Amino acid sequence: MKLASIEEQIRARKLGNHWLRLDRGMAGIGAEIASLLIILLALAILCAPAAFGLGAAWLLAHWAIGATGGEILGWNVGITVFAFFCRYIWGSSLQSASRRAAEALVAAK
């Protein structure tokens, strides 16, 4: 064998090891990002009922203020709608179902 071909083989092996380490590092980073995205999705599932309730309460309060011109009536409508969601929607099985779904999502990662 020629000395140049041996040097090329050594250089190729070193370059292969470098790319292999880079590939492993990128795979590790990708796995961590995937885990974080799963956790963020689980948090979104847990927070979705509360966000929907706040949005619906705000929308109806804004509509009541616009329709009647009275801010006190709008606030009362918003508080009543939010209390309705707290008592009859989140207090029921929806909140526990979303909690179970988030726990299953995190456990399955």
Salt bridges, closest charged atoms under 4 A:
none
